[in-house]
Amino acid sequence: MSDRLPLPQGTLDLLILRTLALGPQHGWAMAQRLQQITGDALQVPQGSLYPALHRLERRGWIAASWGETDANRRAKFYTLTRSGRRQLESGQAAWKKLAAVMARVLETA
């Protein structure tokens, strides 16, 4: 049995916003960071990551600009906008409430 977890529907946006709260990053670096933070339990496929980044950019939650990676490769770097920071705060609060409720149900049911 694998220690990897499926990414629950609707969580990728919040994970991206949280990752960008640490500073500007390009897509591949974000995917690597999430994999590292979760001890390889979560892996975000490129086929999910890049459409999500474009969606968040259209919503105005992140902004993109071209730059160079540490390996001297041209890449699009994403940053969190003020609107994205507000969305991150409300999303984190909602997930914390949901996690607390789920824990209560699982412990008592």
Phi and psi in degrees as a GROMACS rama.xvg file:
@    title "Ramachandran Plot"
@    xaxis  label "Phi"
@    yaxis  label "Psi"
@TYPE xy
-81.9823  147.116  SER-2
-84.881  -3.05962  ASP-3
-77.045  141.906  ARG-4
-108.532  142.673  LEU-5
-70.094  145.575  PRO-6
-79.5729  115.557  LEU-7
-59.663  143.544  PRO-8
-52.4798  131.785  GLN-9
86.5522  1.53875  GLY-10
-95.4233  -18.6429  THR-11
-60.9139  -41.8764  LEU-12
-57.6263  -46.7096  ASP-13
-63.8587  -40.4436  LEU-14
-64.095  -40.1033  LEU-15
-65.0072  -47.1539  ILE-16
-59.7057  -42.0377  LEU-17
-65.3975  -40.4989  ARG-18
-63.0522  -40.6387  THR-19
-74.1103  -16.2821  LEU-20
-63.8112  -20.4798  ALA-21
-80.6326  -14.629  LEU-22
137.202  168.886  GLY-23
-59.1342  140.234  PRO-24
-148.899  155.649  GLN-25
-93.1762  165.64  HIS-26
-54.793  -48.9577  GLY-27
-61.3857  -39.7209  TRP-28
-65.0367  -37.1736  ALA-29
-63.0161  -46.5229  MET-30
-60.4702  -42.8035  ALA-31
-64.8884  -41.0415  GLN-32
-62.658  -44.7592  ARG-33
-63.9522  -39.3815  LEU-34
-65.0901  -41.3149  GLN-35
-66.373  -48.5636  GLN-36
-58.8422  -38.7783  ILE-37
-90.2227  8.3879  THR-38
60.5198  39.944  GLY-39
69.6046  8.58378  ASP-40
-72.8797  -29.6414  ALA-41
-118.399  131.6  LEU-42
-127.527  128.959  GLN-43
-102.079  111.696  VAL-44
-68.4716  147.153  PRO-45
-57.7995  -33.4345  GLN-46
-65.8057  -15.6595  GLY-47
-102.88  -38.5772  SER-48
-64.4946  -52.3976  LEU-49
-68.2814  -39.3304  TYR-50
-61.5961  -36.2198  PRO-51
-66.1606  -41.849  ALA-52
-61.0966  -43.3304  LEU-53
-64.2124  -40.136  HIS-54
-62.6821  -44.8423  ARG-55
-66.6312  -33.9872  LEU-56
-67.3164  -43.1242  GLU-57
-61.6324  -35.6642  ARG-58
-75.714  -11.1002  ARG-59
83.7554  14.473  GLY-60
-86.8455  -22.4172  TRP-61
-135.916  158.35  ILE-62
-125.35  151.125  ALA-63
-123.636  146.632  ALA-64
-150.174  153.168  SER-65
-82.8276  143.884  TRP-66
-159.015  -171.058  GLY-67
-113.483  140.322  GLU-68
-79.8772  175.891  THR-69
-61.4708  -24.4133  ASP-70
-92.4273  16.4563  ALA-71
59.9994  35.6704  ASN-72
-107.33  143.855  ARG-73
-74.7317  130.584  ARG-74
-150.906  157.438  ALA-75
-86.4803  123.758  LYS-76
-102.065  138.619  PHE-77
-112.111  142.876  TYR-78
-129.975  154.793  THR-79
-81.1372  132.201  LEU-80
-90.6432  172.3  THR-81
-60.1078  -42.8288  ARG-82
-63.3704  -38.5971  SER-83
-65.5326  -37.2747  GLY-84
-64.2927  -41.3162  ARG-85
-63.8167  -41.4413  ARG-86
-63.6268  -40.3975  GLN-87
-60.6337  -46.0851  LEU-88
-61.9783  -44.848  GLU-89
-70.2759  -36.9739  SER-90
-65.1981  -41.8111  GLY-91
-63.5613  -42.6321  GLN-92
-62.422  -42.2962  ALA-93
-64.6594  -42.6211  ALA-94
-67.0733  -36.9567  TRP-95
-64.1721  -41.3161  LYS-96
-63.8641  -45.6828  LYS-97
-62.4765  -43.0909  LEU-98
-62.3543  -40.1668  ALA-99
-65.156  -42.3825  ALA-100
-65.7187  -44.8421  VAL-101
-61.685  -42.2651  MET-102
-61.3938  -42.0256  ALA-103
-61.8629  -44.8882  ARG-104
-64.9851  -45.4685  VAL-105
-66.7109  -30.0137  LEU-106
-79.7101  -24.9336  GLU-107
-108.511  -17.2685  THR-108
